[in-house]
Amino acid sequence: QVQLVESGGRLVQAGGSLRLSCAASGRGFSRYRMGWFRQAPGKEREHVGDIHWSGTNVYYAESVKGRFTISRDNAKNTMYLQMNSLKPEDTAVYYCAAELTVGHCSAYGCYDVADYGAWGQGTQVTVSS
């Protein structure tokens, strides 16, 4: 099992950009499909996007498509979420997660909270108008 720590969240004005990082420790990071989720006040935790271990087959929620980019650097055991053109509705705690076990998710994406077993502590992103 991997351990995950998110960082980079802060207050940012609408239209601004922010890059979140997810640092992994433990064995096997490079073979896990990884996901980003977010949870806004009063709402369920929702899928933002996910990325295959190879860095290919990246999928995004419709609400962030075209604005957010997920990437990973397996040599550094780190996944990133580049967020551009931020909107107030992007305000949430952002979490990174690893799939339950290596190979649990298909190559086509993995969208459910229940498909992920390891979670970071979350990092707060607040977008002001």
DSSP file with accessible surface (Angstrom, degrees, kcal/mol):
  #  RESIDUE AA STRUCTURE BP1 BP2  ACC     N-H-->O    O-->H-N    N-H-->O    O-->H-N    TCO  KAPPA ALPHA  PHI   PSI    X-CA   Y-CA   Z-CA
    1    1 A Q              0   0  118      0, 0.0    26,-0.4     0, 0.0     2,-0.3   0.000 360.0 360.0 360.0 141.5    0.0    0.0    0.0
    2    2 A V        -     0   0    4     24,-0.2     2,-0.4    26,-0.1    24,-0.2  -0.647 360.0-137.4 -96.8 155.9    1.2    3.5   -0.8
    3    3 A Q  E     -A   25   0A 100     22,-2.2    22,-2.3    -2,-0.3     2,-0.4  -0.943  21.9-158.1-111.6 138.1    0.9    6.5    1.4
    4    4 A L  E     -A   24   0A  10     -2,-0.4     2,-0.4   115,-0.4   117,-0.4  -0.927  13.9-174.5-125.8 139.6   -0.1    9.8   -0.2
    5    5 A V  E     -A   23   0A  84     18,-1.9    18,-2.7    -2,-0.4     2,-0.2  -0.973  12.2-154.6-134.5 119.1    0.3   13.5    0.8
    6    6 A E  E     +A   22   0A   4     -2,-0.4     2,-0.3    16,-0.2    16,-0.2  -0.609  19.5 168.5 -87.3 152.5   -1.3   16.3   -1.2
    7    7 A S  E     +A   21   0A  62     14,-2.1    14,-2.5    -2,-0.2   116,-0.1  -0.974  40.1  65.9-153.9 163.8    0.1   19.8   -1.2
    8    8 A G        +     0   0   37      1,-0.3    11,-0.2    -2,-0.3     2,-0.1   0.268  57.9 138.6 109.1 -10.5   -0.3   23.1   -3.0
    9    9 A G        +     0   0   24     12,-0.1    -1,-0.3    85,-0.1     2,-0.3  -0.412  21.4 134.4 -70.3 144.1   -3.8   24.2   -2.1
   10   10 A R        -     0   0  135    113,-0.1   116,-1.8    -2,-0.1     2,-0.4  -0.952  58.5 -65.1-166.8 179.8   -4.3   27.8   -1.2
   11   11 A L  E     +d  126   0B 110     -2,-0.3     2,-0.3   114,-0.2   116,-0.2  -0.693  55.6 170.7 -80.0 132.0   -6.6   30.8   -1.8
   12   12 A V  E     -d  127   0B  12    114,-2.9   116,-2.3    -2,-0.4     2,-0.1  -0.990  32.2-111.6-142.8 148.6   -6.6   32.0   -5.4
   13   13 A Q  E >   -d  128   0B 142     -2,-0.3     3,-2.3   114,-0.2    73,-0.2  -0.473  47.8 -85.7 -78.5 151.0   -8.6   34.4   -7.4
   14   14 A A  T 3  S+     0   0   47    114,-2.9    73,-0.2     1,-0.3    -1,-0.1  -0.277 117.7  29.5 -53.6 137.9  -11.0   33.3  -10.1
   15   15 A G  T 3  S+     0   0   54     71,-3.2    70,-0.6     1,-0.3    -1,-0.3   0.240  98.7 117.2  91.3 -11.1   -9.3   32.9  -13.4
   16   16 A G    <   -     0   0   22     -3,-2.3    70,-2.2    70,-0.2     2,-0.3  -0.122  58.2-122.3 -82.6-179.3   -6.0   32.0  -11.7
   17   17 A S        +     0   0   56     67,-0.2     2,-0.3    68,-0.2    67,-0.2  -0.888  23.5 177.5-126.7 155.8   -4.0   28.9  -11.8
   18   18 A L  E     - B   0  83A  12     65,-2.5    65,-3.3    -2,-0.3     2,-0.5  -0.984  16.9-147.0-156.0 143.8   -2.7   26.4   -9.2
   19   19 A R  E     - B   0  82A 132     -2,-0.3     2,-0.3    63,-0.2    63,-0.2  -0.976  13.0-161.5-119.6 122.4   -0.8   23.2   -9.3
   20   20 A L  E     - B   0  81A   0     61,-2.7    61,-2.3    -2,-0.5     2,-0.4  -0.748   6.6-154.7 -96.7 147.3   -1.4   20.5   -6.7
   21   21 A S  E     -AB   7  80A  25    -14,-2.5   -14,-2.1    -2,-0.3     2,-0.5  -0.919   8.6-160.4-121.4 149.0    1.0   17.7   -6.0
   22   22 A a  E     -AB   6  79A   0     57,-2.5    57,-2.2    -2,-0.4     2,-0.5  -0.944  13.0-162.0-128.5 106.9    0.5   14.3   -4.6
   23   23 A A  E     -AB   5  78A  48    -18,-2.7   -18,-1.9    -2,-0.5     2,-0.4  -0.788   8.0-158.2 -94.3 131.2    3.7   12.7   -3.2
   24   24 A A  E     -A    4   0A  12     53,-2.8     2,-0.3    -2,-0.5   -20,-0.2  -0.844  11.3-176.9-112.1 143.6    3.7    9.0   -2.7
   25   25 A S  E     +A    3   0A  61    -22,-2.3   -22,-2.2    -2,-0.4     2,-0.1  -0.877  46.0  51.2-128.6 167.3    5.8    6.8   -0.5
   26   26 A G  S    S-     0   0   40     -2,-0.3     3,-0.5   -24,-0.2     2,-0.3  -0.407  91.3 -45.2  94.9-178.0    5.8    3.1   -0.2
   27   27 A R  S    S+     0   0  226    -26,-0.4    -2,-0.1     1,-0.2     0, 0.0  -0.597 108.0  22.0 -95.4 145.8    6.2    0.5   -2.9
   28   28 A G    >   +     0   0   36     -2,-0.3     3,-1.9   -26,-0.0     4,-0.4   0.515  63.9 137.7  90.5   8.4    4.5    0.2   -6.2
   29   29 A F  G >   +     0   0    4     -3,-0.5     3,-1.8     1,-0.3    -2,-0.1   0.886  69.0  61.7 -53.0 -43.2    3.4    3.8   -6.9
   30   30 A S  G 3  S+     0   0   45      1,-0.3    -1,-0.3    44,-0.2    44,-0.1   0.647 105.4  47.6 -64.5 -12.4    4.5    3.6  -10.6
   31   31 A R  G <  S+     0   0  129     -3,-1.9     2,-0.4     2,-0.1    72,-0.4   0.407  91.3  97.2-108.9   0.6    2.0    0.8  -11.2
   32   32 A Y  S <  S-     0   0   23     -3,-1.8     2,-0.4    -4,-0.4    70,-0.1  -0.735  73.3-126.8 -90.1 137.1   -1.1    2.2   -9.6
   33   33 A R        -     0   0    3     -2,-0.4    66,-2.3    68,-0.2     2,-0.3  -0.680  36.3-152.8 -71.8 134.3   -3.8    4.0  -11.4
   34   34 A M  E     -EF  51  98C   0     17,-2.1    17,-2.9    -2,-0.4     2,-0.3  -0.860  12.6-167.0-117.0 147.9   -4.1    7.3   -9.6
   35   35 A G  E     -EF  50  97C   0     62,-2.7    62,-2.1    -2,-0.3     2,-0.4  -0.925  15.8-142.5-132.7 155.5   -7.1    9.7   -9.2
   36   36 A W  E     +EF  49  96C   0     13,-3.1    12,-2.9    -2,-0.3    13,-1.7  -0.973  25.4 175.6-111.9 133.9   -7.9   13.1   -8.1
   37   37 A F  E     -EF  47  95C   1     58,-3.0    58,-3.0    -2,-0.4     2,-0.3  -0.873  10.5-159.3-128.1 164.0  -11.2   13.8   -6.2
   38   38 A R  E     -EF  46  94C  12      8,-2.4     8,-3.2    -2,-0.3     2,-0.4  -0.991   6.0-158.9-144.4 154.8  -12.7   16.8   -4.5
   39   39 A Q  E     - F   0  93C  62     54,-2.1    54,-2.3    -2,-0.3     6,-0.2  -0.947   9.4-163.3-138.0 114.1  -15.3   17.5   -1.9
   40   40 A A    >   -     0   0   18      4,-0.4     3,-2.3    -2,-0.4    52,-0.1  -0.552  45.2 -73.1 -89.4 159.2  -17.0   20.8   -1.6
   41   41 A P  T 3  S+     0   0  112      0, 0.0    -1,-0.1     0, 0.0     3,-0.1  -0.264 119.2   5.1 -55.0 129.1  -18.9   21.9    1.5
   42   42 A G  T 3  S+     0   0   92      1,-0.2     2,-0.3    -3,-0.1    -2,-0.0   0.529 113.1 102.6  76.3   7.2  -22.2   20.0    1.8
   43   43 A K  S <  S-     0   0  136     -3,-2.3    -1,-0.2     1,-0.0     2,-0.1  -0.795  74.4-101.0-122.2 162.6  -21.5   17.8   -1.2
   44   44 A E        -     0   0  167     -2,-0.3    -4,-0.4     1,-0.1     2,-0.3  -0.408  49.2 -91.4 -73.8 154.5  -20.3   14.3   -1.9
   45   45 A R        -     0   0   68     -6,-0.2     2,-0.3    -2,-0.1    -6,-0.2  -0.521  54.2-161.6 -65.6 130.6  -16.7   13.5   -2.8
   46   46 A E  E     -E   38   0C  78     -8,-3.2    -8,-2.4    -2,-0.3     2,-0.2  -0.895  20.1-104.4-125.3 151.0  -16.6   13.6   -6.6
   47   47 A H  E     +E   37   0C  27     -2,-0.3   -10,-0.2    64,-0.3     3,-0.1  -0.469  30.2 174.9 -70.1 131.3  -14.2   12.4   -9.2
   48   48 A V  E     -     0   0C   1    -12,-2.9    13,-2.9     1,-0.4     2,-0.3   0.768  60.8 -54.4-100.4 -47.2  -12.0   15.0  -10.9
   49   49 A G  E     -EG  36  60C   0    -13,-1.7   -13,-3.1    11,-0.3    -1,-0.4  -0.963  45.6-144.3 179.8 171.1   -9.9   12.8  -13.1
   50   50 A D  E     -EG  35  59C   0      9,-2.0     9,-2.3    -2,-0.3     2,-0.4  -0.982   6.4-149.4-152.8 162.7   -7.6    9.8  -13.1
   51   51 A I  E     -E   34   0C   2    -17,-2.9   -17,-2.1    -2,-0.3     7,-0.2  -0.997  20.1-118.3-142.4 134.5   -4.5    8.6  -14.9
   52   52 A H    >   -     0   0   35      4,-1.7     3,-2.2    -2,-0.4   -20,-0.1  -0.283  37.0-107.4 -65.8 156.8   -3.2    5.2  -15.9
   53   53 A W  T 3  S+     0   0   82      1,-0.3   -21,-0.1   -22,-0.2    -1,-0.1   0.803 120.3  56.4 -58.4 -29.1    0.1    4.2  -14.4
   54   54 A S  T 3  S-     0   0   52      2,-0.1    -1,-0.3   -23,-0.1     3,-0.1   0.579 117.9-110.8 -78.0 -10.4    1.8    4.7  -17.7
   55   55 A G  S <  S+     0   0   33     -3,-2.2     3,-0.2     1,-0.4     2,-0.1   0.392  86.7 104.4  91.6  -1.5    0.7    8.3  -17.9
   56   56 A T        +     0   0   73      1,-0.2    -4,-1.7    -5,-0.1    -1,-0.4  -0.425  55.0  46.3-100.2 179.5   -1.7    7.5  -20.7
   57   57 A N  S    S-     0   0   70      1,-0.2     2,-0.4    -6,-0.2    -5,-0.3   0.945  70.5-179.1  51.8  58.5   -5.5    7.2  -20.8
   58   58 A V        -     0   0   42     -7,-0.2     2,-0.4    -3,-0.2    -7,-0.2  -0.760   6.0-166.1 -91.1 133.5   -6.3   10.2  -18.7
   59   59 A Y  E     -G   50   0C  71     -9,-2.3    -9,-2.0    -2,-0.4     2,-0.3  -0.941   2.8-166.9-124.8 145.0   -9.9   10.9  -17.9
   60   60 A Y  E     -G   49   0C  55     -2,-0.4   -11,-0.3   -11,-0.2     2,-0.1  -0.946  27.1-108.5-130.9 147.6  -11.6   14.1  -16.6
   61   61 A A    >>  -     0   0   21    -13,-2.9     3,-1.6    -2,-0.3     4,-1.3  -0.430  36.6-117.0 -65.0 148.2  -14.9   15.1  -15.2
   62   62 A E  T 34 S+     0   0  147      1,-0.3     3,-0.3     2,-0.2    -1,-0.1   0.849 111.6  63.7 -58.3 -33.1  -16.9   17.2  -17.5
   63   63 A S  T 34 S+     0   0   60      1,-0.2    -1,-0.3     3,-0.0   -15,-0.1   0.703 114.9  29.2 -67.3 -20.0  -16.8   20.1  -15.1
   64   64 A V  T X> S+     0   0    0     -3,-1.6     3,-2.4   -16,-0.2     4,-2.2   0.482  85.5 127.8-117.4  -6.3  -13.0   20.4  -15.3
   65   65 A K  T 3< S+     0   0  115     -4,-1.3     4,-0.1     1,-0.3   -16,-0.0  -0.263  79.8  16.9 -58.6 131.5  -12.3   19.2  -18.8
   66   66 A G  T 34 S+     0   0   81      2,-0.5    -1,-0.3     1,-0.1     3,-0.1   0.236 125.5  58.5  90.2 -14.1  -10.2   21.6  -20.8
   67   67 A R  T <4 S+     0   0   28     -3,-2.4    17,-1.8     1,-0.2     2,-0.3   0.695  98.1  54.4-113.6 -34.9   -9.1   23.5  -17.6
   68   68 A F  E  <  -C   83   0A   3     -4,-2.2    -2,-0.5    15,-0.2     2,-0.4  -0.805  60.2-165.8-107.2 147.6   -7.4   20.8  -15.5
   69   69 A T  E     -C   82   0A  72     13,-2.4    13,-3.0    -2,-0.3     2,-0.4  -0.994   5.2-156.4-134.6 127.5   -4.5   18.5  -16.5
   70   70 A I  E     +C   81   0A   6     -2,-0.4     2,-0.3    11,-0.2    11,-0.2  -0.857  22.8 159.9-101.2 136.1   -3.4   15.5  -14.6
   71   71 A S  E     -C   80   0A  54      9,-1.6     9,-3.0    -2,-0.4     2,-0.3  -0.930  19.5-153.9-144.2 168.1    0.1   14.2  -15.0
   72   72 A R  E     -C   79   0A  29     -2,-0.3     2,-0.5     7,-0.3     7,-0.2  -0.998  12.1-156.1-146.9 150.0    2.5   12.0  -13.2
   73   73 A D  E > > -C   78   0A  54      5,-3.1     5,-1.8    -2,-0.3     3,-1.1  -0.898  10.6-174.0-124.3  96.0    6.2   11.6  -12.8
   74   74 A N  G > 5S+     0   0   46     -2,-0.5     3,-0.8     1,-0.3   -44,-0.2   0.805  82.7  62.3 -65.5 -28.8    6.8    8.0  -11.7
   75   75 A A  G 3 5S+     0   0   99      1,-0.2    -1,-0.3    -3,-0.1   -45,-0.0   0.790 113.1  37.2 -65.2 -26.2   10.6    8.6  -11.3
   76   76 A K  G < 5S-     0   0  135     -3,-1.1    -1,-0.2     2,-0.2    -2,-0.2   0.331 107.1-125.6-104.2   3.3    9.6   11.2   -8.6
   77   77 A N  T < 5 +     0   0   61     -3,-0.8   -53,-2.8    -4,-0.4     2,-0.4   0.895  68.9 128.1  52.9  44.9    6.7    9.2   -7.2
   78   78 A T  E   < -BC  23  73A  19     -5,-1.8    -5,-3.1   -55,-0.2     2,-0.4  -0.989  45.3-163.0-137.6 138.8    4.5   12.2   -7.7
   79   79 A M  E     -BC  22  72A   0    -57,-2.2   -57,-2.5    -2,-0.4     2,-0.3  -0.921  17.1-156.0-115.2 148.1    1.2   13.0   -9.4
   80   80 A Y  E     -BC  21  71A  30     -9,-3.0    -9,-1.6    -2,-0.4     2,-0.4  -0.883  15.8-159.3-125.5 152.9    0.1   16.5  -10.3
   81   81 A L  E     -BC  20  70A   0    -61,-2.3   -61,-2.7    -2,-0.3     2,-0.6  -0.925  13.0-163.0-129.2 105.6   -3.1   18.4  -10.9
   82   82 A Q  E     -BC  19  69A  61    -13,-3.0   -13,-2.4    -2,-0.4     2,-0.5  -0.818   9.6-166.3 -88.6 121.5   -2.6   21.6  -12.9
   83   83 A M  E     +BC  18  68A   0    -65,-3.3   -65,-2.5    -2,-0.6     2,-0.3  -0.946  10.1 174.6-116.1 119.7   -5.7   23.8  -12.5
   84   84 A N        +     0   0   58    -17,-1.8   -67,-0.2    -2,-0.5   -68,-0.2  -0.810  60.4  22.1-118.5 162.5   -6.2   26.7  -14.9
   85   85 A S  S    S-     0   0   69    -70,-0.6    -1,-0.2    -2,-0.3   -68,-0.2   0.911  84.8-158.2  49.3  49.7   -9.0   29.2  -15.3
   86   86 A L        -     0   0    3    -70,-2.2   -71,-3.2    -3,-0.2   -70,-0.2  -0.253   8.6-159.6 -64.7 144.8  -10.2   28.4  -11.8
   87   87 A K    >   -     0   0   88    -73,-0.2     3,-2.4    -3,-0.1     4,-0.2  -0.856  31.9-110.5-120.7 155.4  -13.8   29.2  -10.8
   88   88 A P  G >  S+     0   0   49      0, 0.0     3,-1.9     0, 0.0    39,-0.4   0.849 117.1  63.7 -54.3 -33.6  -15.4   29.7   -7.4
   89   89 A E  G 3  S+     0   0  122      1,-0.3   -49,-0.0   -49,-0.0    -3,-0.0   0.559  88.4  70.2 -70.1  -7.1  -17.2   26.4   -7.9
   90   90 A D  G <   +     0   0    0     -3,-2.4    -1,-0.3     2,-0.0     2,-0.2   0.526  69.9 121.2 -81.3  -7.8  -13.8   24.7   -7.9
   91   91 A T    <   +     0   0   32     -3,-1.9     2,-0.3    -4,-0.2    35,-0.2  -0.399  40.8 108.1 -59.6 124.2  -13.5   25.5   -4.2
   92   92 A A  E    S- H   0 125C   1     33,-2.0    33,-2.7    -2,-0.2     2,-0.6  -0.967  75.4 -82.0-177.2 168.9  -13.1   22.2   -2.4
   93   93 A V  E     -FH  39 124C  34    -54,-2.3   -54,-2.1    -2,-0.3     2,-0.5  -0.852  48.8-146.0 -86.7 127.8  -10.8   19.9   -0.5
   94   94 A Y  E     -FH  38 123C   0     29,-2.8    29,-1.9    -2,-0.6     2,-0.4  -0.841  16.7-171.7-103.5 133.0   -8.8   18.1   -3.1
   95   95 A Y  E     -F   37   0C  35    -58,-3.0   -58,-3.0    -2,-0.5     2,-0.3  -0.935  13.6-149.9-122.4 142.8   -7.7   14.5   -2.5
   96   96 A a  E     -F   36   0C   0     -2,-0.4    24,-2.1   -60,-0.2     2,-0.3  -0.806  22.8-178.3-104.3 156.1   -5.4   12.2   -4.4
   97   97 A A  E     -FI  35 119C   0    -62,-2.1   -62,-2.7    -2,-0.3     2,-0.4  -0.994  22.2-137.6-152.4 152.9   -6.0    8.4   -4.3
   98   98 A A  E     -FI  34 118C   0     20,-2.1    19,-2.3    -2,-0.3    20,-1.5  -0.906  39.0 -98.0-112.5 143.1   -4.6    5.2   -5.5
   99   99 A E  E     - I   0 116C   5    -66,-2.3    17,-0.3    -2,-0.4    -1,-0.1  -0.143  41.6-100.9 -57.0 156.2   -6.7    2.3   -6.8
  100  100 A L  S    S-     0   0   69     15,-2.4     2,-0.3     1,-0.1    16,-0.1   0.862  99.1  -8.2 -48.8 -50.3   -7.5   -0.5   -4.4
  101  101 A T  S >  S-     0   0   85     14,-0.2     3,-2.6  -100,-0.0     4,-0.4  -0.970  93.1 -77.6-143.6 157.2   -4.9   -2.8   -5.8
  102  102 A V  T 3  S+     0   0   76     -2,-0.3   -70,-0.1     1,-0.3   -73,-0.0  -0.375 121.6  16.0 -57.1 125.4   -2.6   -2.6   -8.8
  103  103 A G  T 3  S+     0   0   58    -72,-0.4    -1,-0.3    -2,-0.1   -71,-0.1   0.411  88.3 119.1  90.5  -1.1   -4.7   -3.5  -11.8
  104  104 A H    <   +     0   0   79     -3,-2.6     2,-0.2    11,-0.1    -2,-0.1   0.918  67.4  59.3 -62.2 -45.8   -8.1   -3.0  -10.1
  105  105 A b  S    S-     0   0   17     -4,-0.4     5,-0.1     1,-0.1     2,-0.1  -0.529  88.2-118.2 -83.8 153.0   -9.1   -0.3  -12.5
  106  106 A S  B >   -J  109   0D  61      3,-0.6     3,-1.2    -2,-0.2    -1,-0.1  -0.332  29.1-106.2 -78.8 170.7   -9.4   -0.8  -16.2
  107  107 A A  T 3  S+     0   0   40      1,-0.2   -55,-0.1    -2,-0.1     3,-0.1   0.594 114.3  69.3 -72.1  -8.3   -7.4    1.2  -18.7
  108  108 A Y  T 3  S-     0   0  171      1,-0.3    -1,-0.2   -49,-0.0     2,-0.2   0.451 114.5 -79.1 -92.1  -2.9  -10.5    3.2  -19.5
  109  109 A G  B <   -J  106   0D   8     -3,-1.2    -3,-0.6   -50,-0.0     2,-0.3  -0.491  29.0-121.1 125.1 165.5  -10.7    5.0  -16.3
  110  110 A b        +     0   0    6     -2,-0.2   -61,-0.1    -5,-0.1   -51,-0.1  -0.921  29.4 166.5-149.8 114.9  -11.8    4.6  -12.7
  111  111 A Y        +     0   0  113     -2,-0.3     2,-0.3   -64,-0.1   -64,-0.3   0.577  42.1  89.9-115.5 -14.4  -14.5    7.0  -11.4
  112  112 A D    >   -     0   0  103      1,-0.1     3,-1.8   -66,-0.1     4,-0.2  -0.698  66.8-135.2 -98.0 142.1  -15.9    5.7   -8.1
  113  113 A V  G >  S+     0   0   61     -2,-0.3     3,-1.9     1,-0.3    -1,-0.1   0.884 106.9  62.0 -53.2 -39.2  -14.6    6.5   -4.6
  114  114 A A  G 3  S+     0   0   79      1,-0.3    -1,-0.3   -15,-0.0   -14,-0.1   0.633  91.3  66.4 -67.6 -13.6  -15.0    2.8   -3.8
  115  115 A D  G <  S+     0   0   38     -3,-1.8   -15,-2.4   -16,-0.1     2,-0.4   0.530  92.7  74.3 -83.0  -5.5  -12.5    1.9   -6.5
  116  116 A Y  E <   +I   99   0C   8     -3,-1.9   -17,-0.3   -17,-0.3     3,-0.1  -0.889  50.3 178.2-115.3 140.2   -9.7    3.6   -4.5
  117  117 A G  E     +     0   0C  35    -19,-2.3     2,-0.5    -2,-0.4   -18,-0.2   0.715  65.0  55.7-112.1 -29.4   -8.0    2.3   -1.4
  118  118 A A  E     -I   98   0C   9    -20,-1.5   -20,-2.1   -19,-0.1     2,-0.4  -0.942  63.9-178.0-113.7 130.4   -5.3    4.8   -0.4
  119  119 A W  E     -I   97   0C  67     -2,-0.5  -115,-0.4   -22,-0.2   -22,-0.2  -0.950  20.6-131.9-128.3 145.6   -6.1    8.4    0.2
  120  120 A G        -     0   0    9    -24,-2.1  -115,-0.2    -2,-0.4     3,-0.1  -0.268  35.7-103.7 -80.4 178.4   -4.2   11.5    1.1
  121  121 A Q        -     0   0  112   -117,-0.4  -116,-0.1     1,-0.1   -26,-0.1   0.635  61.9-115.9 -81.0 -14.5   -5.3   13.9    3.8
  122  122 A G        -     0   0   11    -26,-0.1     2,-0.4     1,-0.1   -27,-0.2   0.114  17.1-126.5  93.9 151.2   -6.6   16.5    1.4
  123  123 A T  E     -H   94   0C  20    -29,-1.9   -29,-2.8  -116,-0.1     2,-0.4  -1.000  23.8-120.4-136.3 134.0   -5.5   20.0    0.5
  124  124 A Q  E     -H   93   0C  88     -2,-0.4     2,-0.5   -31,-0.2   -31,-0.2  -0.585  23.9-172.8 -81.5 128.5   -7.9   23.0    0.6
  125  125 A V  E     -H   92   0C   0    -33,-2.7   -33,-2.0    -2,-0.4     2,-0.5  -0.985   4.4-175.5-116.7 122.9   -8.4   25.0   -2.6
  126  126 A T  E     -d   11   0B  50   -116,-1.8  -114,-2.9    -2,-0.5     2,-0.6  -0.982   6.2-165.2-122.7 123.6  -10.4   28.2   -2.3
  127  127 A V  E     -d   12   0B   6     -2,-0.5     2,-0.3   -39,-0.4  -114,-0.2  -0.933   9.5-160.3-111.9 118.7  -11.3   30.3   -5.3
  128  128 A S  E      d   13   0B  41   -116,-2.3  -114,-2.9    -2,-0.6    -2,-0.0  -0.670 360.0 360.0 -98.2 154.1  -12.6   33.8   -4.7
  129  129 A S              0   0  130     -2,-0.3    -1,-0.1  -116,-0.2   -42,-0.0  -0.405 360.0 360.0 -78.5 360.0  -14.5   36.0   -7.0
